[in-house]
C-alpha cells in the first residue's frame, strides 16, 4: 500500500506537536525558577556581603521560640492584635493596671452599700452576700433565689427587686425578710433615692392599659402617672433624686434627632430637652443637678455618645455639653457631682449604639471625666494576673474615699477591683 500524505490528520498532528512544545517550555521554566543556582553577587553588585559580615544564623535569641510545623505560631504565642500587657501597675496610671479578683464565683447585681461593703447575688449557690472592706464574706439572707436574671437594689441596698427567667419579679427586704411577688406587668422598676417608692412601666397586651406608674416597693399604693400606649420602648423609668421626675420619654423628631420629655410624678409640665441622635438613656448625678445621657449619632457612626445637661428642675431642657466619649451610661458611675468613671470600649463597630449585638470581643478601658474642667483621661487598661486585657465591664462602683474602683466583668461573671490611689 502506497503512503499518501493527503490521508494524514494534520490538525491532530499539529495539536500534538504544540502540546509537546508547551510541556518542554514549562520544564525549562521550572528549572530556571527552582533548580538553577544563582551566581553569588560580586563586589559592587546589589546583594554583595563581604566576608565576615554575614547576618546572624538561625539560632534562637534570648526568649525566642521556634515556629511549629507548617510555619505556624507556637500554641502559647499571642496572635496579632491580642491585648497583652506586661509589667502592670499596681495603681491606675493611664496604662496597664492590675485588676484583682474580689471573688471566684459568678455573680450578679454588684453594688456598694452605705458602709462601703460590696453586696451581690452568688449565681453558684443562689444566695445574696456581703463582702466587707477587710475581705470577709457573710450571708445577707439565708433565703435562696434560684436562677435570677436581674437584680435592682434600693439606694441603701436594704431591699431589692429580683427578676426570674420567666420575668416573675419579687420584692425582698433584707432587714425584715419581707417577700412580696409583684405583678408581671411591672417592667423595669427602679427605686426612689429614699427607697420608699418605685417607678416602673405597667405593660399589658392592650396598649390602652399601658402606663408609667409609681407605687410602694411592695406594689401597694400604685398610681398611674402617664399613658404609654405603644410607646413603651421609648420610655425609661427613672427617679430624680428630688422625686419630681419619674420617667424620660424620647420622641424621635428626625433621622438623627430626638426630643426628651420629663414625666413628672405630679403631672408637672417640665421643659423638654432637644438632643442630637436617637436611643436616649439618662443617668442622674447624686444630687440631681446633672443628667449624663447617651444617644447614638450619625456623626459618631451611630455609636453611643455621652453628653451632660442640667438636671435641676428650673433649668431642665437647657444646653448639653459633649464629653467626647463613646460608651453607655450603664457603664458609668458618678463618684461625685463633678467626677464620673466610665468603662469605654477600645473599639466599636458602626451601629453599636443602635444594635449592641454587633459588638464582638469587646475589651474596655477605664476613663475619668471631670465635669468641672471638661476634661477626660484614660486612667487604666485593666489586666488580669496573666497581664491580659480581657474585661468587658458591665457595672462600676467607686469606694467613698475614691481609692478603689470595683467592676463586674461580663466575660467571667466575677467582680474585680483596681486601685485608684
C-alpha positions as CSV (number, residue, x, y, z in Angstrom):
1,X,0.0,0.0,0.0
2,X,1.4,3.4,-1.1
3,X,1.8,6.2,1.5
4,X,-0.5,9.1,0.8
5,X,0.3,12.3,2.8
6,X,-3.1,13.6,2.0
7,X,-4.7,10.9,4.2
8,X,-2.9,12.2,7.4
9,X,-4.8,14.2,10.0
10,X,-2.6,17.2,10.0
11,X,-4.8,19.1,12.5
12,X,-4.3,16.4,15.2
13,X,-0.6,16.2,14.5
14,X,-0.1,20.0,14.9
15,X,-2.0,19.8,18.2
16,X,0.3,17.1,19.5
17,X,3.4,19.0,18.4
18,X,2.1,22.1,20.1
19,X,1.3,20.2,23.3
20,X,4.8,18.8,23.4
21,X,6.4,22.2,22.9
22,X,4.3,23.7,25.7
23,X,5.4,21.0,28.1
24,X,9.0,21.4,27.1
25,X,8.8,25.1,27.8
26,X,7.2,24.6,31.2
27,X,10.0,22.1,32.2
28,X,12.7,24.7,31.2
29,X,10.9,27.5,33.1
30,X,10.6,25.3,36.3
31,X,14.4,24.5,36.0
32,X,15.3,28.2,36.0
33,X,12.9,29.1,38.7
34,X,13.6,26.3,41.2
35,X,16.8,24.4,40.4
36,X,19.3,26.6,38.7
37,X,21.6,28.2,41.2
38,X,22.1,32.0,41.1
39,X,25.7,33.2,40.9
40,X,26.9,34.9,44.0
41,X,26.9,38.7,43.7
42,X,30.3,40.3,43.0
43,X,31.7,43.4,44.7
44,X,29.7,46.4,43.6
45,X,26.6,44.4,42.8
46,X,23.3,44.5,44.8
47,X,23.3,41.9,47.5
48,X,27.1,41.5,47.9
49,X,28.1,40.9,51.5
50,X,31.8,41.0,52.4
51,X,33.4,38.1,54.1
52,X,32.9,38.2,57.9
53,X,29.8,40.5,57.5
54,X,27.2,37.7,57.4
55,X,23.9,38.1,59.2
56,X,23.4,36.0,62.3
57,X,22.4,32.4,61.9
58,X,19.1,30.8,62.8
59,X,19.9,30.2,66.5
60,X,17.2,31.4,68.9
61,X,17.9,34.7,70.7
62,X,17.0,35.1,74.3
63,X,13.4,34.2,74.9
64,X,12.9,33.1,71.2
65,X,10.5,30.4,70.0
66,X,10.7,28.2,67.0
67,X,7.9,28.1,64.5
68,X,5.7,25.0,64.8
69,X,5.2,22.5,62.0
70,X,3.9,24.2,58.8
71,X,5.3,27.5,59.9
72,X,2.5,28.1,62.5
73,X,3.0,30.2,65.6
74,X,3.5,28.1,68.8
75,X,0.3,27.5,70.7
76,X,1.1,30.0,73.5
77,X,2.2,32.8,71.3
78,X,-0.2,35.8,71.3
79,X,-1.9,36.3,67.9
80,X,-1.7,39.6,66.1
81,X,-4.0,42.1,67.7
82,X,-4.4,40.3,71.0
83,X,-4.3,42.7,74.0
84,X,-1.5,41.5,76.3
85,X,0.4,43.6,78.8
86,X,3.5,43.1,81.0
87,X,4.7,45.0,84.0
88,X,1.2,46.2,85.0
89,X,1.0,49.0,87.5
90,X,-0.5,48.3,91.0
91,X,-2.2,51.7,90.9
92,X,-4.1,53.2,88.0
93,X,-1.7,55.4,86.0
94,X,-3.2,55.5,82.5
95,X,-1.8,52.2,81.2
96,X,-1.9,48.5,82.1
97,X,-3.2,48.2,85.6
98,X,-3.6,45.1,87.8
99,X,-7.2,44.0,88.3
100,X,-7.6,41.8,91.4
101,X,-10.5,39.3,91.6
102,X,-12.7,40.0,94.6
103,X,-14.4,36.7,94.4
104,X,-14.2,33.4,92.5
105,X,-17.9,32.9,91.9
106,X,-20.1,34.0,89.0
107,X,-22.2,36.9,90.4
108,X,-25.0,39.3,89.5
109,X,-26.1,42.6,90.8
110,X,-22.9,44.1,92.3
111,X,-23.5,47.2,94.4
112,X,-21.9,49.1,97.3
113,X,-23.9,49.7,100.5
114,X,-23.7,52.9,102.6
115,X,-20.9,51.3,104.7
116,X,-18.7,50.6,101.8
117,X,-19.4,46.9,101.7
118,X,-20.0,45.0,98.4
119,X,-23.3,43.2,98.1
120,X,-24.1,40.8,95.3
121,X,-26.0,37.7,94.2
122,X,-24.0,34.5,94.0
123,X,-25.1,32.5,91.0
124,X,-23.4,29.4,92.2
125,X,-25.5,28.9,95.4
126,X,-28.4,31.3,94.6
127,X,-27.9,33.5,97.7
128,X,-27.0,37.1,98.5
129,X,-23.7,38.0,100.2
130,X,-21.9,41.0,101.6
131,X,-18.1,41.5,101.5
132,X,-16.7,43.9,104.0
133,X,-13.7,46.2,103.3
134,X,-11.4,43.6,105.0
135,X,-12.5,40.9,102.6
136,X,-14.7,39.0,105.0
137,X,-17.8,37.5,103.3
138,X,-21.2,37.0,105.0
139,X,-24.7,36.0,104.0
140,X,-27.2,38.8,103.7
141,X,-30.0,36.3,103.9
142,X,-30.5,32.5,104.2
143,X,-33.2,32.8,101.5
144,X,-32.4,31.2,98.2
145,X,-33.4,32.8,94.9
146,X,-32.9,30.3,92.1
147,X,-31.5,31.3,88.7
148,X,-32.1,35.1,88.8
149,X,-31.5,37.1,85.7
150,X,-31.6,40.6,87.2
151,X,-31.3,42.4,90.5
152,X,-32.3,46.1,91.2
153,X,-31.1,47.4,94.5
154,X,-32.5,50.2,96.7
155,X,-30.0,53.0,97.2
156,X,-29.0,51.8,100.7
157,X,-29.1,48.1,99.5
158,X,-31.5,47.2,102.3
159,X,-34.0,45.9,99.7
160,X,-34.0,44.6,96.1
161,X,-36.4,43.6,93.3
162,X,-35.2,40.4,91.7
163,X,-36.3,39.0,88.3
164,X,-36.5,35.4,87.3
165,X,-36.1,34.0,83.8
166,X,-39.9,34.0,83.3
167,X,-40.0,37.7,84.2
168,X,-41.6,37.0,87.6
169,X,-40.5,39.7,90.0
170,X,-40.1,39.6,93.8
171,X,-39.6,42.5,96.2
172,X,-37.4,41.4,99.1
173,X,-36.4,43.4,102.2
174,X,-33.2,42.1,103.7
175,X,-33.7,43.9,107.0
176,X,-37.2,42.5,107.7
177,X,-37.2,39.4,105.4
178,X,-40.4,40.6,103.8
179,X,-41.0,38.9,100.5
180,X,-43.7,40.0,98.0
181,X,-44.4,38.8,94.5
182,X,-45.1,41.8,92.1
183,X,-47.3,41.6,89.0
184,X,-45.6,40.5,85.8
185,X,-46.9,43.7,84.3
186,X,-44.3,45.6,86.3
187,X,-41.5,46.3,83.9
188,X,-38.1,47.9,84.6
189,X,-38.7,49.0,88.2
190,X,-36.3,51.5,89.8
191,X,-36.2,52.7,93.4
192,X,-36.5,56.3,94.5
193,X,-33.5,57.7,96.3
194,X,-35.0,57.2,99.8
195,X,-36.3,53.7,98.9
196,X,-39.9,54.5,99.7
197,X,-41.2,54.2,96.1
198,X,-40.6,52.6,92.8
199,X,-41.2,53.9,89.3
200,X,-42.0,51.4,86.6
201,X,-43.7,50.8,83.3
202,X,-47.0,48.9,83.6
203,X,-47.4,46.9,80.4
204,X,-50.3,44.8,79.2
205,X,-51.4,43.2,75.9
206,X,-53.7,46.2,75.4
207,X,-51.8,49.5,74.6
208,X,-54.7,51.4,76.1
209,X,-53.9,49.9,79.5
210,X,-50.1,50.7,79.5
211,X,-48.9,53.4,81.9
212,X,-45.9,55.0,83.6
213,X,-46.7,54.3,87.3
214,X,-45.3,54.6,90.8
215,X,-46.0,52.6,93.9
216,X,-44.5,51.4,97.2
217,X,-41.8,48.8,96.6
218,X,-44.1,46.0,97.5
219,X,-46.6,47.1,94.8
220,X,-49.2,48.7,97.1
221,X,-50.4,52.3,96.7
222,X,-50.0,52.2,92.9
223,X,-50.6,55.4,91.0
224,X,-50.9,55.7,87.2
225,X,-48.9,58.7,86.0
226,X,-48.9,58.9,82.2
227,X,-50.4,56.7,79.4
228,X,-47.8,54.7,77.5
229,X,-49.8,53.4,74.6
230,X,-47.5,51.5,72.3
231,X,-44.5,53.8,73.0
232,X,-43.1,51.8,75.9
233,X,-39.8,51.2,74.1
234,X,-39.2,55.0,74.0
235,X,-39.8,55.4,77.8
236,X,-37.2,54.9,80.6
237,X,-38.5,54.6,84.1
238,X,-36.3,56.7,86.4
239,X,-36.4,58.7,89.7
240,X,-34.8,62.0,90.0
241,X,-33.1,62.4,93.4
242,X,-35.7,65.0,94.4
243,X,-38.5,62.7,93.3
244,X,-40.1,65.1,90.8
245,X,-39.3,63.2,87.6
246,X,-40.3,59.5,87.3
247,X,-39.6,58.8,83.6
248,X,-37.9,60.0,80.4
249,X,-39.8,59.9,77.1
250,X,-37.7,60.1,74.0
251,X,-39.7,61.1,70.9
252,X,-37.9,60.9,67.5
253,X,-38.1,64.2,65.6
254,X,-35.9,63.2,62.7
255,X,-33.5,60.5,61.5
256,X,-30.8,61.9,63.8
257,X,-32.7,64.0,66.4
258,X,-35.0,63.5,69.4
259,X,-37.0,65.4,71.9
260,X,-36.8,64.2,75.5
261,X,-39.9,64.8,77.8
262,X,-39.5,64.7,81.5
263,X,-42.6,62.9,83.0
264,X,-43.4,64.4,86.5
265,X,-44.8,62.5,89.4
266,X,-47.5,65.1,89.9
267,X,-48.2,65.9,86.3
268,X,-45.7,68.8,86.1
269,X,-45.1,70.3,82.7
270,X,-41.3,70.5,82.5
271,X,-39.5,72.0,79.6
272,X,-38.3,69.3,77.1
273,X,-34.7,68.6,76.0
274,X,-33.8,68.6,72.3
275,X,-30.9,66.3,71.5
276,X,-28.9,65.1,68.5
277,X,-29.3,61.3,67.9
278,X,-31.6,58.6,69.0
279,X,-31.7,55.7,71.6
280,X,-31.6,58.1,74.5
281,X,-30.8,56.9,78.0
282,X,-30.1,59.0,81.1
283,X,-28.4,58.8,84.5
284,X,-28.9,61.3,87.3
285,X,-26.0,62.7,89.3
286,X,-26.1,62.0,93.1
287,X,-27.9,65.3,93.9
288,X,-29.8,65.5,90.7
289,X,-28.0,68.7,89.5
290,X,-26.9,67.0,86.3
291,X,-28.0,64.3,83.8
292,X,-25.5,62.2,82.0
293,X,-27.0,60.8,78.8
294,X,-26.2,58.8,75.7
295,X,-27.5,59.0,72.2
296,X,-26.5,57.2,69.0
297,X,-25.5,59.8,66.5
298,X,-24.7,59.8,62.8
299,X,-21.5,61.8,63.2
300,X,-20.2,59.1,65.5
301,X,-21.1,56.1,63.2
302,X,-24.3,55.6,65.2
303,X,-22.2,54.6,68.3
304,X,-23.2,55.9,71.7
305,X,-22.1,59.4,72.5
306,X,-22.1,60.8,76.1
307,X,-23.3,64.3,76.9
308,X,-24.1,66.2,80.1
309,X,-27.0,68.5,80.7
310,X,-28.6,70.2,83.7
311,X,-30.9,68.1,85.9
312,X,-32.2,71.0,88.0
313,X,-35.9,71.4,87.8
314,X,-35.7,75.1,86.8
315,X,-33.2,74.5,84.1
316,X,-34.3,71.2,82.5
317,X,-34.1,71.3,78.8
318,X,-31.0,73.6,78.8
319,X,-27.9,73.2,76.6
320,X,-25.8,70.0,76.5
321,X,-22.1,69.5,76.6
322,X,-20.5,66.7,74.6
323,X,-17.9,64.7,76.6
324,X,-16.3,63.2,73.5
325,X,-16.7,59.6,74.9
326,X,-18.3,56.6,73.1
327,X,-19.9,54.3,75.7
328,X,-23.2,53.7,77.5
329,X,-24.4,55.3,80.7
330,X,-24.9,51.8,82.2
331,X,-21.1,51.5,82.1
332,X,-20.6,54.7,84.0
333,X,-20.8,55.8,87.7
334,X,-20.8,59.2,89.4
335,X,-18.1,59.3,92.0
336,X,-19.2,62.9,92.9
337,X,-21.2,65.7,91.3
338,X,-18.3,66.5,89.0
339,X,-16.5,63.3,88.6
340,X,-17.5,60.2,86.5
341,X,-15.8,56.9,85.9
342,X,-16.7,55.1,82.7
343,X,-15.7,51.8,81.0
344,X,-15.1,52.6,77.4
345,X,-14.7,50.0,74.6
346,X,-11.4,50.2,72.9
347,X,-13.2,49.7,69.5
348,X,-16.8,49.8,68.4
349,X,-18.3,48.7,65.1
350,X,-20.6,51.0,63.2
351,X,-24.1,50.9,64.6
352,X,-23.2,49.6,68.1
353,X,-25.4,52.4,69.6
354,X,-28.4,51.1,67.8
355,X,-27.7,47.3,67.9
356,X,-25.4,46.2,70.7
357,X,-25.4,42.7,69.3
358,X,-23.0,43.7,66.5
359,X,-20.2,44.1,69.2
360,X,-17.8,41.2,69.2
361,X,-14.9,40.6,71.7
362,X,-15.3,43.9,73.5
363,X,-12.4,45.0,75.7
364,X,-12.8,48.1,77.9
365,X,-10.5,50.8,79.3
366,X,-11.5,53.0,82.2
367,X,-11.7,56.8,81.9
368,X,-12.2,59.5,84.4
369,X,-14.4,62.5,83.3
370,X,-14.1,65.8,85.2
371,X,-17.2,67.9,84.6
372,X,-15.8,70.9,86.4
373,X,-12.9,71.2,83.9
374,X,-14.5,69.5,81.0
375,X,-11.6,67.1,80.7
376,X,-11.3,63.3,80.2
377,X,-8.3,61.0,80.8
378,X,-7.8,57.3,80.4
379,X,-6.7,56.0,83.9
380,X,-6.4,52.3,83.3
381,X,-6.3,49.3,80.9
382,X,-7.3,46.7,83.5
383,X,-5.4,43.4,83.1
384,X,-5.7,40.0,84.8
385,X,-3.0,38.1,86.6
386,X,-1.5,36.9,83.3
387,X,-1.2,40.5,82.1
388,X,-4.1,40.2,79.6
389,X,-6.8,42.7,78.9
390,X,-9.9,40.5,78.8
391,X,-12.5,42.6,80.5
392,X,-15.9,43.5,79.2
393,X,-17.1,45.7,82.1
394,X,-20.8,45.7,82.8
395,X,-21.1,47.7,86.0
396,X,-18.8,50.1,88.0
397,X,-18.8,51.2,91.7
398,X,-16.3,53.5,93.4
399,X,-15.5,53.5,97.1
400,X,-16.5,56.5,99.2
401,X,-12.8,57.6,99.6
402,X,-12.3,57.1,95.8
403,X,-9.3,54.9,96.5
404,X,-10.8,51.7,94.9
405,X,-12.8,51.1,91.8
406,X,-14.9,47.9,91.6
407,X,-16.2,46.4,88.4
408,X,-18.2,43.4,87.3
409,X,-16.8,41.6,84.2
410,X,-19.4,40.1,81.9
411,X,-16.9,37.7,80.3
412,X,-16.0,35.9,83.6
413,X,-19.0,36.9,85.7
414,X,-16.6,37.9,88.5
415,X,-16.0,41.1,90.5
416,X,-12.7,42.8,90.3
417,X,-11.1,45.9,91.8
418,X,-8.3,48.3,90.8
419,X,-6.5,50.8,93.0
420,X,-7.0,54.4,92.2
421,X,-4.7,55.7,94.9
